[in-house]
């Protein structure tokens, strides 16, 4: 599954970059995230509880940052296991562009894969959830 998009954020690029690297901000941005700890340098550990269609599971996983260009871009790579529900893994390329002093555009490209019961749901259900 692939997702592409961009968002304009009413904040300077430095503030957006800081938020992208703050575990508390990231946790608030991840639906169902019950726990997220770590650092951008060493990676993050996460626990996420989700329901996708008829499948409900708690996923435990790891997230690391690669190809970091300070203040501009990185690749966030993650993998999580949800027991009998299956697994999810993927990566997102994230790039920040300053539009003006108070506005930043965030561009992203996500490539994700799921397996187990999740994969049996079909792309319609999974794409709708994503």
C-alpha positions as CSV (number, residue, x, y, z in Angstrom):
1,X,0.0,0.0,0.0
2,X,1.3,3.5,-0.9
3,X,0.1,6.8,0.4
4,X,1.3,10.2,-0.8
5,X,0.4,13.7,0.2
6,X,1.3,17.0,1.7
7,X,0.1,19.3,4.4
8,X,0.6,23.0,5.0
9,X,1.3,23.6,8.7
10,X,1.0,27.1,10.2
11,X,4.4,27.0,11.9
12,X,8.0,27.7,11.1
13,X,10.0,24.8,9.7
14,X,12.2,24.6,12.9
15,X,9.1,24.2,15.0
16,X,7.7,21.5,12.7
17,X,11.0,19.6,12.7
18,X,11.1,19.7,16.5
19,X,7.6,18.3,16.7
20,X,8.4,15.5,14.3
21,X,11.2,14.4,16.7
22,X,9.3,14.8,20.0
23,X,7.9,11.5,21.4
24,X,5.0,13.2,23.1
25,X,3.9,14.9,19.9
26,X,4.4,11.8,17.8
27,X,2.3,9.7,20.3
28,X,-0.5,12.2,20.1
29,X,-0.5,12.0,16.3
30,X,-0.7,8.2,16.1
31,X,-4.3,6.9,16.6
32,X,-4.5,4.3,19.3
33,X,-0.9,4.9,20.5
34,X,-0.8,3.9,24.1
35,X,3.0,4.3,24.6
36,X,5.9,5.8,22.7
37,X,9.3,6.3,24.1
38,X,12.9,6.7,22.9
39,X,14.8,9.2,20.9
40,X,15.4,10.2,17.3
41,X,19.0,9.0,17.6
42,X,18.3,5.6,19.1
43,X,14.8,5.0,17.7
44,X,11.4,4.7,19.4
45,X,9.4,1.8,20.8
46,X,5.7,2.0,20.5
47,X,2.5,0.2,21.6
48,X,-0.5,0.8,19.5
49,X,-4.0,-0.6,19.9
50,X,-6.1,-0.6,16.7
51,X,-9.3,-2.0,15.2
52,X,-9.3,-2.5,11.5
53,X,-12.6,-3.9,10.3
54,X,-13.3,-6.9,12.4
55,X,-9.7,-7.3,13.5
56,X,-8.6,-5.7,16.8
57,X,-5.1,-6.0,18.1
58,X,-2.3,-4.4,20.2
59,X,0.8,-3.9,18.1
60,X,4.3,-3.6,19.6
61,X,7.0,-2.3,17.4
62,X,10.1,-0.3,16.7
63,X,10.6,2.9,14.7
64,X,13.9,4.3,13.5
65,X,14.9,7.4,11.6
66,X,17.3,7.1,8.6
67,X,18.8,9.4,6.0
68,X,18.3,12.4,8.4
69,X,19.0,15.8,6.9
70,X,18.6,18.0,10.0
71,X,15.7,20.4,9.7
72,X,14.7,19.2,6.2
73,X,13.9,15.5,5.8
74,X,14.2,11.9,7.0
75,X,13.0,8.4,6.3
76,X,11.0,6.9,9.2
77,X,11.0,3.1,9.2
78,X,8.9,1.0,11.4
79,X,7.7,-2.6,12.1
80,X,5.0,-3.8,14.5
81,X,3.6,-7.2,15.5
82,X,0.1,-7.8,16.6
83,X,0.1,-11.4,17.5
84,X,-2.6,-13.4,15.6
85,X,-3.8,-10.3,13.9
86,X,-0.6,-10.1,11.9
87,X,2.1,-7.5,11.3
88,X,2.6,-4.2,9.8
89,X,5.8,-2.7,8.5
90,X,6.7,0.2,6.3
91,X,8.6,3.4,5.7
92,X,7.7,7.0,5.1
93,X,9.9,9.6,3.4
94,X,9.2,13.0,5.1
95,X,10.3,16.4,3.6
96,X,9.8,19.9,5.0
97,X,9.7,23.0,2.8
98,X,9.5,26.5,4.1
99,X,6.7,28.4,2.3
100,X,7.3,31.5,4.3
101,X,8.5,32.4,7.9
102,X,5.3,31.1,9.5
103,X,4.2,28.3,7.1
104,X,5.8,24.9,6.3
105,X,4.8,22.3,3.8
106,X,5.2,18.7,4.8
107,X,5.4,16.2,1.9
108,X,5.3,12.5,2.6
109,X,5.4,9.2,0.7
110,X,4.5,6.0,2.6
111,X,5.0,2.5,1.6
112,X,3.5,-0.1,4.0
113,X,2.9,-3.8,4.1
114,X,0.6,-5.9,6.3
115,X,0.4,-9.6,6.8
116,X,-1.7,-12.2,8.7
117,X,-5.4,-11.6,9.4
118,X,-5.0,-8.0,8.5
119,X,-3.9,-8.9,4.9
120,X,-7.0,-11.1,4.6
121,X,-9.3,-8.0,5.0
122,X,-8.6,-6.8,1.5
123,X,-7.3,-3.5,0.2
124,X,-10.6,-1.7,0.5
125,X,-10.8,-2.0,4.2
126,X,-7.1,-1.4,4.8
127,X,-6.9,1.6,2.4
128,X,-10.0,3.1,4.1
129,X,-8.4,2.7,7.5
130,X,-5.1,4.2,6.3
